[in-house]
């Protein structure tokens, strides 16, 4: 009798945990339907979605071996949230990115270059040149860069003319505000480089007047077609060094509770600001008369409110042609894919790659895109 009760109790506990994980997974999978200004807590679930998927898969394997019929529980949850699964972990075999560009292909790069390593100059004196070499190696036609620090003065460490001379582009648009400058000799902003003629440049500044509330776009002439390229850097979480240590190592110390509270407050603030920024960007995108390509550091994960707001009616290059988790932020967590290339339905996405070289705290992402005839 005690043994039968123990078996019943153990099975009930496992099923209950399975159901709770499934419900949390669905909450994260549909979090984009909830405005963070009212339901910011849903943003936490989107960050944890890869963990929930992994747990559901482990439950699935467990039940298949122990009691197959109960595996239907995990299968049901995964099917209900299948769109989120495809966004996070496309079911696709790895393939080699073809460096040679086909005729008619537009190669687009998006990369947070972490200020061209100006703050790490003493430790890594050659890192800026290695960043520029990588850009030239992959030879993008459009390069959207975030967290660019450069200056026009000859005394600037990251001299803009020098950087431009080392890259193989026809034109560029460096967007920045003097109020957000890095120092007296350098600006802090975003950059779009283009091998196509730029026929229009626009820098959009929204309230509050800060770096993350701005974005830029250009119109380029590709053959007979005009294409609009957006570049944005949404609100970052601004984790402190202590926050990152806590997340990286999971340290159990007397400050653990304080750090957890600080992290949650930063996640909440970031989600609220990104929601506003995403809607402002999408409004301009919706009123664009040309085909659109959108690049940027979203500082938010797939299926989040900001991601889905900007990506609505767009194709994500990773989802179409990527594989694996392909995280793009190389600190804190192995699941943070926060850098994106979107293209609307005027385009066909042919291949995608995340370049896994640590030259910044982000990995560059690159997509070959063709105008759909």
PyMOL commands that set and color helices and strands:
alter all, ss='L'
color gray80, all
select helices_A, chain A and resi 2-29+31-33+36-39+42-47+49-66+68-80+82-88+114-120+127-138+160-166+178-180+211-213+241-249+256-286+305-311+317-321
alter helices_A, ss='H'
color red, helices_A
select strands_A, chain A and resi 105-112+142-150+171-176+187-194+197-205+214-222+225-233+291-297+315-316+339-343+347-355+364-371
alter strands_A, ss='S'
color yellow, strands_A
deselect
rebuild
show_as cartoon
